Amino acid sequence: MRPAFLRPVTVTPDRAQAIRRTATGLLVLMAGLFVLAEINLGRHWAWGYLHAFAEAGMIGGIADWFAVTALFRHPLGLPIPHTAIIPENKDRIADTMAHFLRENFLTPAVVARRMQAMNLAAAVGDYLASPPAASPSRLREGMGMMAVEVLESLDPQRLGTQVRAGLAAQLERVRIAPVLGQLLAAMIADGRHRPLIDSLIRQAGLVLEDNEDMVREMVRARANALLKLVGLDERLANSVIDGLYRMLAEVLVDPQHPLRTKVEEGLGSLAHRLQHDPALQVKVEQAKNDLLTNPAVGEWWQGVWERLRGGLIAGLREGSGMGGVFSEALRDAGAALRDDPRLQLQVNRFARRTAVGLASNYGGQIVRLVSETVKRWDARTVTDRVEGAVGRDLQFIRINGTLVGGLVGIVIHALVSVF
């Protein structure tokens, strides 16, 4: 929360003036009563009490008027020392306020201690999971329109090139061969390579089925003249094709088939070489770099990015199912934050570390901004803001000082009369 003098003034000028006139009017009333009592002082003992009340009240009212006025300006325009305290000490007030803010709010220890008692994740999760009635649509529409404006304002060609360049730069730093080797070794260890081999075998059968005529022609072309003369070339071609189909079927249904074992051994050897063979690693890295610099890959990525960008803009602008999906995702995330203590612990710890880091790294800059902002204000601005925030209460001090002073005067007069 901002300090009171930085918040918008809630007291209207008319109300502040009314209180000021009341305090001044009360002081004038005391002066009038004092004159009246002074004139009639010897006529009755009661006039003595009124005289003491008015005299003390007038003194108290004048003293408090001087004190209140001295805070903001020189009383009666006279350059009395130690008056106009706020405008004369504006810079010192700014530095003191900044020091107070720094020492009591923006030190890492204070931030950590205050956030330790907060369950920020649960509060955010509860809001997202059960928001007020109008909040989901406003939140969704606001974020959706902001995303649309950002996507439309950026140059699509340049943005796509930058994203591609960023991905390429990241991929260039990654030695992809060992990563591929580790992934392949993990697949083999978990048996996840078997469905891939089965799929390759089925695909090989489909390829053979689509190219039977070509296989027959290849067998006939390599058959000698004798086989062609007796017509065995056709039977040989059919036998070759049938043998290939049978071999593929056996490999598919028999997990222990020698050919499947050879394939698995080959995959294991490839995984090991990708991780430990420098020559193969160099070849894989060269192939990766060639792929990244290939213009055809760049054009393909640009088309993918533009279709993705256009689809996002259209979906967000037209309010298609993306909005509902987004709201549902927010509710699910909120429910997880609200109901999972372990997730709350992790999020709160991250938020606390982030806040402590911000306080440690930028706390000095924040308080310096406050101090410099106040110092840049002119003296009248500072005076008006402070007086607008607390001036009404200060006028009550004048009223109370007048009345309390009058009552003290009565007590003193009574004591003097008795003793």
VOGU-3710 file (C-alpha; in Angstrom, 3 decimals, decimal comma):
1> mrpaflrpvt> 0,000/0,000/0,000  1,291/3,452/-0,879  1,904/5,987/1,902  -1,092/8,203/2,607  0,397/11,281/0,966  1,031/9,327/-2,251  -2,544/8,087/-2,503  -5,240/10,190/-4,141  -6,660/12,694/-1,665  -10,069/11,520/-0,483
11> vtpdraqair> -10,963/14,617/1,525  -12,711/17,152/-0,660  -11,481/20,773/-0,531  -14,915/21,921/0,699  -14,823/19,584/3,713  -11,240/20,584/4,555  -12,168/24,270/4,340  -15,233/23,666/6,513  -13,138/22,094/9,276  -10,566/24,889/9,018
21> rtatgllvlm> -13,333/27,520/9,313  -14,774/25,671/12,296  -11,425/25,685/14,105  -10,872/29,370/13,296  -14,432/30,228/14,277  -13,971/28,512/17,617  -10,827/30,567/18,223  -12,736/33,756/17,381  -15,525/32,656/19,736  -13,010/32,225/22,553
31> aglfvlaein> -11,671/35,738/21,887  -15,204/37,147/22,005  -15,989/35,322/25,256  -12,735/36,605/26,728  -13,664/40,230/25,930  -17,179/39,723/27,271  -15,909/38,121/30,495  -13,260/40,827/30,914  -15,975/43,513/30,776  -18,198/41,769/33,331
41> lgrhwawgyl> -15,479/40,242/35,485  -16,478/41,932/38,775  -20,243/41,447/38,528  -20,419/37,732/39,455  -18,042/34,937/40,374  -19,179/32,921/37,306  -17,656/35,508/35,005  -14,271/34,602/36,447  -14,635/30,989/35,330  -15,776/32,099/31,863
51> hafaeagmig> -12,846/34,493/31,733  -10,365/31,713/32,635  -12,005/29,289/30,176  -11,913/31,751/27,274  -8,384/32,954/28,066  -6,890/29,475/28,271  -8,890/28,266/25,271  -7,743/31,244/23,221  -4,112/30,599/24,185  -4,420/26,885/23,390
61> giadwfavta> -6,115/27,578/20,077  -3,490/30,112/19,005  -0,656/27,790/20,029  -2,106/24,873/18,065  -2,858/27,132/15,074  0,790/28,200/15,084  1,981/24,572/15,374  -0,273/23,299/12,581  0,488/26,199/10,283  4,229/25,931/10,918
71> lfrhplglpi> 4,202/22,440/9,448  3,194/23,678/6,007  4,053/27,384/5,736  5,342/30,455/7,574  2,621/31,729/9,962  1,310/35,079/8,718  4,056/34,958/6,066  6,743/35,758/8,656  10,046/33,834/8,173  10,085/32,547/11,734
81> phtaiipenk> 12,810/29,918/12,322  11,676/26,285/12,336  8,441/26,998/10,457  7,353/25,777/6,988  8,905/22,503/8,137  7,659/20,243/5,305  8,562/22,429/2,293  11,885/23,468/3,847  12,875/19,852/4,583  11,428/18,186/1,482
91> driadtmahf> 14,667/16,485/0,442  15,402/15,231/3,935  11,853/13,858/4,201  12,345/12,053/0,872  15,603/10,481/2,063  14,101/9,518/5,422  11,077/7,962/3,764  13,291/6,030/1,344  15,475/4,803/4,223  12,387/3,738/6,170
101> lrenfltpav> 11,041/1,876/3,134  14,369/0,189/2,551  14,970/-0,867/6,159  11,433/-2,011/6,971  10,103/-3,456/3,719  12,780/-4,147/1,101  15,541/-5,960/2,954  15,882/-9,656/2,033  15,373/-10,754/5,652  12,123/-8,777/6,007
111> varrmqamnl> 10,770/-9,969/2,656  11,625/-13,591/3,456  10,049/-13,368/6,909  6,830/-11,816/5,615  6,489/-14,238/2,726  7,201/-17,182/5,025  3,826/-16,614/6,661  2,019/-16,265/3,321  0,554/-19,129/1,294  0,624/-17,273/-2,002
121> aaavgdylas> 0,169/-20,403/-4,098  -3,024/-21,421/-2,264  -4,495/-17,922/-2,616  -3,756/-17,779/-6,345  -4,995/-21,320/-6,828  -8,248/-20,610/-4,998  -8,843/-17,517/-7,144  -8,151/-19,380/-10,402  -10,196/-22,423/-9,429  -13,189/-20,430/-8,108
131> ppaaspsrlr> -12,943/-16,916/-9,542  -15,671/-14,275/-9,263  -18,414/-14,600/-11,861  -17,061/-11,994/-14,287  -13,377/-12,681/-13,784  -12,889/-15,709/-16,099  -14,280/-13,988/-19,176  -12,480/-10,720/-18,453  -9,224/-12,501/-17,780  -9,590/-14,653/-20,877
141> egmgmmavev> -10,606/-11,755/-23,111  -7,890/-9,475/-21,773  -5,113/-11,990/-22,212  -6,497/-13,095/-25,567  -6,626/-9,567/-26,978  -3,162/-8,818/-25,618  -1,807/-11,940/-27,341  -3,539/-10,964/-30,603  -2,096/-7,445/-30,482  1,398/-8,777/-29,811
151> lesldpqrlg> 1,203/-11,348/-32,625  -0,194/-8,819/-35,094  2,209/-6,029/-34,191  5,310/-8,116/-34,829  6,703/-8,560/-38,318  5,832/-12,210/-39,127  8,777/-12,680/-41,502  11,254/-11,199/-39,079  9,716/-12,944/-36,073  9,769/-16,328/-37,775
161> tqvraglaaq> 13,391/-15,766/-38,781  14,311/-14,779/-35,226  12,577/-17,812/-33,726  14,273/-20,063/-36,272  17,640/-18,439/-35,593  17,126/-18,867/-31,859  16,261/-22,550/-32,225  19,188/-23,073/-34,583  21,559/-21,378/-32,147  20,362/-23,608/-29,333
171> lervriapvl> 20,650/-26,755/-31,471  24,135/-25,794/-32,584  25,278/-25,815/-28,957  23,853/-29,290/-28,347  25,983/-32,302/-29,253  23,133/-34,297/-30,688  24,907/-37,623/-31,285  25,364/-38,557/-27,589  21,780/-37,451/-26,893  20,455/-39,687/-29,686
181> gqllaamiad> 22,620/-42,536/-28,417  21,287/-42,204/-24,887  17,682/-42,053/-26,117  18,168/-45,137/-28,275  19,890/-47,043/-25,449  17,034/-46,140/-23,077  14,467/-47,322/-25,639  16,248/-50,642/-26,040  16,597/-51,126/-22,275  12,859/-50,546/-21,768
191> grhrplidsl> 11,810/-52,613/-24,790  10,241/-49,595/-26,460  12,116/-50,297/-29,682  10,072/-53,445/-30,422  6,922/-51,642/-31,627  9,179/-49,599/-33,920  10,712/-52,756/-35,403  7,236/-54,267/-35,846  6,100/-51,140/-37,648  9,132/-51,244/-39,941
201> irqaglvled> 8,463/-54,905/-40,760  4,818/-54,170/-41,630  5,900/-51,227/-43,740  8,406/-53,444/-45,544  5,599/-55,933/-46,319  3,443/-53,122/-47,752  6,340/-51,861/-49,871  6,933/-55,386/-51,197  3,239/-55,772/-51,993  3,213/-52,507/-53,962
211> nedmvremvr> 6,361/-53,455/-55,912  5,865/-57,178/-56,692  6,042/-56,575/-60,453  9,360/-54,749/-60,118  10,797/-57,633/-58,044  9,645/-60,157/-60,662  11,305/-58,143/-63,412  14,538/-57,981/-61,419  14,528/-61,790/-60,914  13,743/-62,442/-64,618
221> aranallklv> 16,449/-60,049/-65,717  19,048/-61,944/-63,694  17,842/-65,442/-64,650  19,965/-67,273/-67,241  18,731/-68,224/-70,686  18,068/-71,863/-69,718  15,623/-70,867/-66,949  13,895/-68,506/-69,318  13,722/-71,221/-71,997  11,988/-73,734/-69,718
231> glderlansv> 9,802/-71,025/-68,096  11,259/-71,383/-64,604  12,060/-67,686/-64,288  8,445/-66,913/-63,412  8,329/-69,628/-60,776  11,651/-68,437/-59,367  10,340/-64,882/-59,086  7,187/-66,082/-57,309  9,288/-68,217/-54,959  11,494/-65,245/-54,097
241> idglyrmlae> 8,482/-63,052/-53,358  6,790/-65,792/-51,303  10,024/-66,335/-49,381  10,286/-62,647/-48,564  6,680/-62,556/-47,333  7,258/-65,647/-45,185  10,472/-64,242/-43,722  8,776/-60,954/-42,811  5,875/-62,810/-41,189  8,215/-65,000/-39,157
251> vlvdpqhplr> 10,247/-62,020/-37,981  7,020/-60,217/-37,025  5,549/-63,035/-34,928  8,758/-64,496/-33,441  10,427/-62,225/-30,860  13,484/-64,518/-30,901  13,912/-64,643/-34,677  17,611/-64,414/-35,647  16,980/-61,514/-38,033  15,179/-59,545/-35,334
261> tkveeglgsl> 18,055/-60,318/-32,980  20,501/-59,011/-35,563  18,464/-55,821/-35,926  18,404/-55,307/-32,148  22,145/-55,939/-31,941  22,649/-53,393/-34,707  20,547/-50,838/-32,845  22,501/-51,470/-29,645  25,774/-51,064/-31,495  24,521/-47,824/-33,059
271> ahrlqhdpal> 23,497/-46,481/-29,639  26,950/-47,258/-28,254  28,774/-45,725/-31,240  26,655/-42,568/-31,065  27,821/-42,091/-27,494  31,456/-43,181/-27,789  32,607/-43,133/-31,430  34,158/-39,704/-32,227  34,134/-40,330/-35,980  30,414/-41,114/-36,040
281> qvkveqaknd> 29,691/-38,186/-33,768  31,461/-35,840/-36,173  29,382/-37,187/-39,069  26,136/-36,766/-37,120  27,064/-33,200/-36,124  27,917/-32,381/-39,725  24,584/-33,765/-40,885  22,810/-31,709/-38,206  24,577/-28,521/-39,299  23,846/-29,205/-42,955
291> lltnpavgew> 20,190/-29,671/-42,080  20,055/-26,428/-40,076  21,625/-24,415/-42,902  19,513/-25,979/-45,621  17,300/-23,256/-47,217  14,525/-25,785/-47,721  14,343/-26,360/-43,965  14,158/-22,600/-43,401  11,290/-22,250/-45,864  9,479/-25,183/-44,276
301> wqgvwerlrg> 9,828/-23,677/-40,819  8,637/-20,278/-42,053  5,481/-21,884/-43,442  4,879/-23,812/-40,218  5,365/-20,683/-38,119  3,054/-18,542/-40,261  0,293/-21,174/-40,165  0,696/-21,456/-36,389  0,640/-17,661/-35,968  -2,412/-17,252/-38,216
311> gliaglregs> -4,276/-20,020/-36,432  -3,567/-18,487/-33,023  -4,745/-15,044/-34,141  -7,916/-16,399/-35,746  -8,767/-18,592/-32,788  -8,216/-15,862/-30,208  -10,045/-13,187/-32,213  -13,071/-15,311/-33,099  -13,443/-16,709/-29,589  -13,347/-20,287/-30,797
321> gmggvfseal> -12,771/-23,223/-28,519  -9,391/-21,838/-27,519  -11,005/-19,528/-24,970  -12,789/-22,376/-23,249  -9,680/-24,500/-23,302  -7,714/-21,620/-21,834  -10,253/-21,075/-19,044  -10,373/-24,788/-18,293  -6,592/-24,908/-18,151  -6,590/-21,997/-15,689
331> rdagaalrdd> -9,174/-23,724/-13,491  -7,206/-26,987/-13,539  -4,005/-25,164/-12,636  -5,819/-23,312/-9,852  -7,284/-26,531/-8,442  -3,839/-28,133/-8,450  -2,363/-25,152/-6,591  -5,213/-25,070/-4,107  -5,302/-28,794/-3,297  -1,677/-29,983/-3,586
341> prlqlqvnrf> 0,442/-29,028/-0,545  3,654/-30,198/-2,216  3,015/-28,012/-5,247  2,174/-25,098/-2,945  5,474/-25,611/-1,136  7,431/-25,500/-4,390  5,582/-22,460/-5,766  5,803/-20,556/-2,475  9,492/-21,332/-2,225  10,062/-20,096/-5,774
351> arrtavglas> 8,012/-16,930/-5,119  9,890/-16,285/-1,876  13,271/-16,721/-3,526  12,207/-14,482/-6,415  10,958/-11,759/-4,065  14,102/-11,960/-1,930  16,231/-11,766/-5,050  14,307/-8,725/-6,294  14,654/-7,039/-2,912  18,357/-7,817/-2,786
361> nyggqivrlv> 19,134/-6,761/-6,350  16,668/-3,937/-6,916  15,623/-2,745/-3,449  18,109/0,107/-3,566  16,861/1,199/-6,975  13,230/1,145/-5,824  13,805/3,332/-2,783  16,043/5,609/-4,823  13,188/6,022/-7,304  10,843/7,006/-4,449
371> setvkrwdar> 13,374/9,440/-3,022  14,175/11,055/-6,359  10,486/11,325/-7,274  9,664/13,191/-4,056  12,726/15,394/-4,459  11,590/16,370/-7,972  8,259/17,601/-6,639  8,163/21,303/-5,938  7,588/22,399/-2,350  3,986/23,423/-3,031
381> tvtdrvegav> 3,126/19,989/-4,455  4,530/18,209/-1,402  2,758/20,619/0,954  -0,583/20,274/-0,839  -0,429/16,482/-0,903  0,505/16,102/2,741  -1,973/18,748/3,873  -4,707/17,222/1,722  -4,111/13,829/3,335  -3,792/14,832/7,027
391> grdlqfirin> -4,876/18,488/7,148  -8,412/17,684/8,276  -7,103/15,772/11,297  -4,717/18,616/12,075  -7,644/21,052/12,163  -9,265/18,798/14,780  -6,065/19,227/16,785  -6,746/22,965/16,757  -10,340/22,391/17,903  -9,272/19,976/20,629
401> gtlvgglvgi> -6,476/22,294/21,742  -8,926/25,179/22,095  -11,455/23,184/24,114  -8,907/21,333/26,253  -7,095/24,596/26,938  -10,360/26,159/28,082  -11,100/23,262/30,434  -7,584/23,429/31,882  -8,112/27,157/32,446  -11,297/26,430/34,448
411> vihalvsvf> -9,447/23,862/36,589  -6,579/26,271/37,285  -9,008/29,092/38,146  -10,901/26,790/40,494  -7,726/25,735/42,278  -6,575/29,344/42,637  -10,024/30,334/44,021  -10,044/27,524/46,573  -6,474/27,828/47,822
//
